[in-house]
Amino acid sequence: MKVPYNYLPFEFNNKSTKSIFNEWKKLIKTSDFTLGSFVKQFEEKFAKYIGGKYCIATNNGTDALILSLKAAGISKDDEVITVTNSFYATTGAIVAVGAKPIFVDCDERYQINVEEIKKVFTKKTKAILPVHWGGASPNMEAINKIAKRRGLIVIEDACMGIGAKIHGKSPGTFGLVGAYSMHPLKSLNVMGDGGMVVTNNQSIYKWMLKYRNHGMVDRDNIDFWGVNYRIQPLQAIVAMDCLKRLDKVIKIRNKNAKFYDSHLKNLKPFIEIPKRPKGYMETYALYMVLCKKRDQLQEFLKKNKIECKVHYPIPLHLQKASKQYGYRKGMFPIAEDQAKKLLTIPVHQFLNQRQLNYVINCIKKFYN
């Protein structure tokens, strides 16, 4: 039996693409190919869904992060605290605005370690950039308290967090600015790349509107030098269609994850499941567990046609690109240990019960 990791061939089936194609036809007739009414409509719907006042759609999640940092005033020689077990874009965005990333370790839930944040402040520290890693969330209340005490800005990497909740509130709405991704394997996905920035600050919103579109105030005038971070209207239409189904998608993923949890917890100490705090709802963009003999298990599952991934085998502080900052092996032991054990198992909404049972049975067979 095959258990695919990539669900996109099922995501855009005949039924879902029919409504998208109908909206694309409307767009083509209007020739509204740069920003325009379809993008504006999506931004308004996303703002309502996420619970933020202002939304700016961008061409990808990385640019959403860069735009967030720039809008918050992060620039050359500033220091930004972030976690070492994230995707490259988190730190890449910090470096792109001329700032210096200050790494800290993660915790047992793969989230930024709040206690470690307190140990790395300097006079140059300007912001904290927590990551809602895997579609789960760190303790944003505690992070905000630390930031407020120190006079720091909180910018959220909520790229995997669309549809998640922390006591009813959406990731990305706790800080000054929040960034999201609509990459094809995120919870809200388009047919390519897409991103979004959310803020409740009107002046930041107005600045981002201009910066995203070359700094233009109209066709013939610019207020400052900006760039092109515009989302394609075609993708905005796809995102609006997927937004209709998102709550159902999140519900199914949580059901699948709960099934995995209920069976894998019995395999301790071979398998370790992260804690699921009360009041936290995940997107399960990544369903990750710590596994003994991880590489052998992954190979065994692969031979049995179960596609699994590793996110990621090398923490950011040990990447070649980080050598300039003086980090070395052993500095962040939790992230380094997890990198050797983490395995991401398919949990998407198109899995059936037979496939879920098969995954569990194969894992049990390996450790038996």
C-alpha atoms as one frame of an Amber mdcrd trajectory, in Angstrom:
protein
   0.000   0.000   0.000   1.330   3.455  -0.904   1.113   6.323   1.564   2.148
   9.529  -0.236   3.599  12.554   1.500   2.724  14.906  -1.349  -1.048  15.424
  -1.446  -1.164  18.046  -4.232  -2.334  15.632  -6.959  -5.461  15.131  -4.818
  -5.793  18.749  -3.684  -6.519  20.144  -7.121  -8.942  17.591  -8.511 -11.636
  18.213 -11.082 -14.163  19.561  -8.580 -11.864  22.125  -6.957 -10.225  23.281
 -10.195 -13.585  23.896 -11.876 -14.447  26.750  -9.505 -10.899  28.118  -9.765
 -11.006  28.070 -13.578 -14.344  29.895 -13.547 -12.843  32.682 -11.428  -9.729
  32.774 -13.614 -11.964  33.344 -16.638 -13.492  36.352 -14.887 -10.005  37.670
 -14.109  -8.842  37.218 -17.694 -11.827  39.185 -18.989 -11.003  42.094 -16.674
  -7.247  42.064 -17.502  -6.756  42.968 -13.835  -3.389  41.202 -13.740  -1.458
  43.455 -11.316  -2.913  43.732  -7.809  -6.507  44.863  -8.429  -9.904  43.730
  -7.149  -9.197  39.987  -6.834  -6.116  40.567  -4.668  -7.988  43.114  -2.562
 -10.876  40.690  -2.085  -8.499  37.964  -0.924  -6.722  40.305   1.523 -10.055
  41.266   3.076 -11.177  37.636   3.409  -7.840  36.594   4.882  -7.953  39.460
   7.398 -11.406  38.358   8.530 -10.328  34.722   8.799  -7.091  35.374  10.651
  -8.448  38.098  12.926  -6.107  40.906  11.868  -6.995  44.444  10.831  -4.723
  44.772   7.818  -3.343  42.211   5.366  -0.815  42.576   2.563  -0.566  39.717
   0.056   2.952  39.016  -1.232   4.501  36.764  -3.860   5.907  34.288  -1.283
   6.452  33.672   2.417  10.113  34.706   2.366   9.241  38.144   1.045   6.464
  38.324   3.625   9.153  37.881   6.303  11.455  40.457   4.716   8.588  42.937
   4.362   7.646  42.358   8.019  11.182  43.026   9.229  11.564  46.137   7.081
   8.183  47.474   8.168   9.203  47.008  11.816  12.340  49.085  11.203  14.870
  46.247  11.453  18.016  47.189   9.563  21.811  47.050   9.438  23.592  45.958
  12.641  20.369  45.215  14.529  20.187  41.852  16.267  17.141  39.606  15.943
  16.670  36.598  18.238  15.285  33.501  16.559  15.353  29.717  16.851  17.932
  27.477  15.200  15.575  24.696  14.020  13.614  26.494  11.329  13.569  26.629
   7.544  16.277  28.775   5.950  13.878  31.609   5.085  13.496  32.707   8.709
  17.175  33.579   9.114  17.598  34.459   5.445  15.065  37.257   5.857  16.930
  38.634   8.879  20.184  38.674   6.916  18.439  40.172   3.867  17.595  43.367
   5.792  21.194  43.666   7.053  20.514  42.446  10.602  22.309  39.719  12.554
  20.508  36.513  13.559  21.001  35.483  17.192  20.132  31.823  17.543  18.664
  30.123  20.593  17.775  26.487  21.213  14.343  24.912  20.880  12.306  23.028
  23.466  10.773  19.539  23.593   7.876  20.727  21.399  10.327  21.886  18.674
   9.426  25.515  19.456  11.710  28.387  20.461  12.914  27.928  24.041  11.491
  30.907  25.933  14.006  30.635  28.793  16.927  30.743  26.370  15.680  34.017
  24.879  16.443  35.762  28.165  20.139  34.822  27.984  21.133  36.450  24.689
  20.060  40.088  24.939  22.599  42.789  24.012  22.392  46.524  23.404  21.886
  45.754  19.721  18.905  43.434  20.209  15.941  44.941  18.379  13.438  42.117
  17.936  12.385  38.556  18.698  11.313  36.423  15.745   9.545  33.289  17.057
   8.575  30.556  14.598   5.321  28.602  14.708   7.302  25.558  13.677   5.492
  22.697  11.984   2.150  24.444  12.443   2.428  24.281  16.238   3.084  27.382
  18.340   5.467  28.591  21.040   4.283  30.334  24.209   3.491  33.695  22.621
   2.167  35.188  25.869   5.510  34.588  27.590   7.446  35.894  24.568   5.376
  39.075  24.466   5.996  39.662  28.189   9.755  39.345  27.695   9.635  41.669
  24.686   7.573  44.275  26.497   9.923  44.222  29.490  12.918  44.760  27.206
  11.289  47.179  24.783  11.662  44.756  21.868   9.566  44.168  18.767   7.911
  40.787  18.159   7.718  39.660  14.534   6.133  36.246  13.980   7.102  33.638
  11.431   3.659  32.061  11.171   4.317  30.630   7.716   3.022  27.201   8.765
   0.356  28.552  11.102  -2.614  29.494   8.920  -5.623  27.857  10.565  -3.961
  27.140  13.909  -5.137  28.668  17.184  -3.686  29.603  20.571  -6.648  29.819
  22.933  -8.794  30.954  20.010  -6.312  33.462  18.587  -4.437  33.009  15.320
  -0.638  32.717  15.096   0.795  35.837  13.491  -1.551  38.186  15.380   0.370
  38.341  18.674   3.259  40.535  17.554   3.611  43.835  15.717   3.704  42.004
  12.381   3.110  38.401  11.327   4.237  36.633   8.147   2.579  33.666   6.429
   3.374  31.361   3.520   1.039  29.785   0.987   3.658  27.469  -0.476   2.030
  24.334  -1.959   2.672  22.213   1.148   1.427  24.740   3.704  -2.024  24.513
   5.302  -3.401  27.181   2.941  -1.719  26.552  -0.388  -1.733  27.987  -3.881
  -0.465  26.659  -7.221   3.042  27.966  -6.714   4.197  30.545  -4.193   2.282
  33.077  -2.172   2.593  34.940   1.113   0.812  37.313   3.452   1.687  39.891
   6.097  -0.731  40.844   8.879  -0.622  43.812  11.243  -2.985  45.900  13.360
  -0.779  48.984  12.925  -2.238  51.326  10.300   0.937  53.311   9.599   2.939
  50.105   9.054   0.169  48.836   6.790   0.231  51.961   4.634   4.021  51.801
   4.338   3.908  48.128   3.319   1.267  48.815   0.662   3.660  51.223  -1.015
   6.874  49.261  -0.498   5.308  46.102  -1.971   4.569  48.057  -5.151   7.825
  49.976  -5.811   6.954  52.748  -3.348   4.293  54.026  -5.728   1.497  56.373
  -4.695   0.149  56.485  -8.256   1.366  55.637 -11.753   3.693  58.635 -11.971
   4.941  59.155  -8.397   6.810  57.215  -5.723   7.345  58.238  -2.098  10.453
  56.055  -1.622  12.340  53.248  -3.332  10.401  50.036  -2.977  10.328  46.637
  -4.669   7.888  44.276  -6.351   6.491  41.874  -3.721   3.065  41.614  -5.367
   1.107  38.366  -5.333  -0.236  37.221  -8.690  -4.032  37.658  -8.901  -4.262
  34.122 -10.312  -2.812  32.829  -7.042  -5.078  35.059  -4.955  -8.044  33.319
  -6.587  -6.606  29.883  -5.753  -6.027  30.986  -2.152  -9.606  32.242  -1.804
 -10.936  28.910  -3.027  -8.716  26.952  -0.612  -9.667  29.274   2.263 -13.260
  28.013   1.998 -12.097  24.483   2.849  -9.331  25.286   5.323 -11.215  24.663
   8.580 -12.286  21.252   7.287  -8.682  20.482   6.276  -7.363  21.431   9.717
 -10.058  19.331  11.397  -9.127  16.222   9.386  -5.402  16.690   9.985  -5.987
  17.031  13.716  -8.099  13.862  13.685  -5.333  11.978  11.850  -2.688  13.340
  14.225  -4.755  12.313  17.249  -4.974   8.782  15.826  -1.195   8.657  15.395
  -0.631  10.041  18.898  -2.926   7.462  20.500  -0.964   4.581  18.986   2.590
   5.933  18.915   2.549   6.883  22.605   2.599   3.155  23.343   5.945   2.841
  21.562   7.835   4.960  24.063  10.879   5.077  24.433  11.336   4.189  20.742
   9.007   7.012  19.711   8.576  10.324  21.562   5.575  12.524  20.851   5.702
  16.241  21.713   3.290  17.595  24.306   0.036  19.010  22.968  -0.816  21.920
  25.319  -4.470  22.490  26.110  -5.934  25.339  24.062  -3.383  24.986  21.255
  -4.669  23.773  17.876  -2.046  22.869  15.274  -2.209  22.887  11.469   0.009
  19.801  11.294   1.840  21.232   8.330   4.407  18.804   9.753   3.571  15.825
  11.968   6.919  15.211  13.663   8.046  12.662  16.247  11.429  11.702  17.686
  12.488   8.202  16.660  15.260   5.906  17.771  17.136   4.518  14.760  15.467
   7.256  12.702  17.389   6.693   9.469  16.803   2.932   9.543  13.112   3.480
  10.279  12.798   5.931   7.404  14.417   3.448   5.027  12.124   0.671   6.274
   9.037   2.831   5.729  10.293   3.843   2.298  10.654   0.154   1.310   7.046
  -0.282   2.415   5.956   2.638   0.211   5.388   5.096   3.071   6.873   8.475
   2.200   8.445  10.267   5.176  10.672  13.350   5.400  13.285  14.833   7.734
  12.819  18.499   8.699  15.787  19.174   8.957  18.988  17.154   9.449  21.243
  20.207   9.956  20.204  23.051  12.316  20.745  26.595  11.048  23.674  27.385
  13.364  25.646  24.472  11.846  25.012  25.463   8.229  27.939  26.785   6.168
  26.146  30.116   5.830  26.288  30.586   9.630  30.059  30.179  10.024  30.517
  33.958  10.001  28.585  34.199  13.284  30.897  31.909  15.231  28.451  29.175
  16.168  29.768  25.674  16.724  28.549  22.165  17.393  27.276  21.605  20.935
  25.943  25.123  21.496  22.283  24.140  21.065  22.076  20.525  22.229  18.295
  20.076  22.051  18.046  21.150  18.408  21.122  19.110  17.503  19.742  15.999
  19.184  16.331  16.423  17.598  17.907  16.818  14.143  19.191  13.247  14.468
  15.827  11.817  15.555  13.031  13.834  13.955  10.845  12.161  11.357   7.903
  13.752   9.557   5.081  11.322   8.811   2.251  11.939   6.290  -0.825  13.293
   8.083  -2.632  15.161   5.323  -6.355  15.296   4.722  -6.399  12.792   1.834
  -5.238   9.795   3.866  -7.822   7.119   4.552  -8.113   4.934   7.650  -6.479
   1.956   5.954  -3.417   4.052   5.185  -3.244   5.403   8.732  -3.461   1.884
  10.143  -0.800   0.732   7.711   1.623   3.463   8.848   1.162   2.499  12.501
   1.501  -1.210  11.810   4.701  -0.708   9.826   6.264   1.387  12.585   5.290
  -1.236  15.180   6.722  -3.958  12.981  10.044  -2.116  12.710  10.437  -1.767
  16.487   9.097  -5.245  17.326
